């Protein structure tokens, strides 16, 4: 499915692959509801975070491979998916920012400018 879809294409997809189209539409709607709830208010933010974390868990769990034991601890793909989901979008974003800073030495999002005289 492309990023710009017409109503006729949506109806065609719905009749040709109903189960897959409904899955994609529900994922997109849940993602948008979670993003909207991330707005104002603590309760809305927590509900939005819950929706996003659950979506992260269910979307990445099938793609995580079985890894060998780490320091004698065996982690299942489900446990790894739970850890990533509990980190949430804020935690994952911070890990990525740390990795970028460590690799490049540049702090993303920083507005500091070097003054060279």
Order of alpha helices (4+ residues) and beta strands (2+ residues): alpha-alpha-alpha-alpha
